[in-house]
């Protein structure tokens, strides 16, 4: 019953977003996927809305975030499971749980005060001029710290569930801790991919932290060290005034609909892979 209720809410949400998207789809048609402008005007005939630049920005940031998070999560899992003593392991696990509960705005402020200046210094050393540090790379780094606790929790849980008989068999071959970790990580690779896909689903829809550190420049994000925008930052920055224009509100609803579909798809695939990884670890038939 709860599952049916949640599914009904999701379907209702999609229907509402689609209904609100009809005006801009009628007005723009397929141009909404080919325009590279976002121009709200008092004259409806001059309104132009294109979602490709912010949509590419959302995907770009999310991909960078899961790449960074993959490194953090896998390294931290091996460190917790194979290197540190049991009591220290419990303490670090608690810290991970606490980090996962932080409000996203705190990550945004942390990114503004620490990551933005560091990225600005790096960009200057790479030859960039007049850069602020707010960029795709900055947003990806901040998001990676947000999703890493979730990814680590999933990977660590599956890693710890590998049967002791497997661990003993690996040890009997004379494997070192690092070699054992590599073998186990290969066994649970579907869980690793699953955790990253679930993290991607969360990262692509993040609003507050991204809006604070990405620079909010409407452009096709080709250079990772320059400001850009995402679908969520466009919504956050324009929603308050959207109803003053004929089509902007509808354009924002359509952008939200596209983002919801993308996020739901990756989350669904991630959940399916998580189920596969559990069966592999348990030795069940797929």
MOTAPE-V708313 format. One record per helix or strand. SS is the DSSP state (h for helix, s for strand). FROM is the first residue (numbers start at 0). TO is the last residue. If there is no record, write none. Layout:
ss->{SS/SS}
from->{FROM/FROM}
to->{TO/TO}
This chain:
ss->{h/s/h/s/h/h/h/h/h/h/h/h/s/s/h/h}
from->{1/37/43/47/51/85/103/135/163/176/188/207/214/227/230/247}
to->{32/38/45/48/82/99/124/159/171/186/202/212/214/227/243/281}
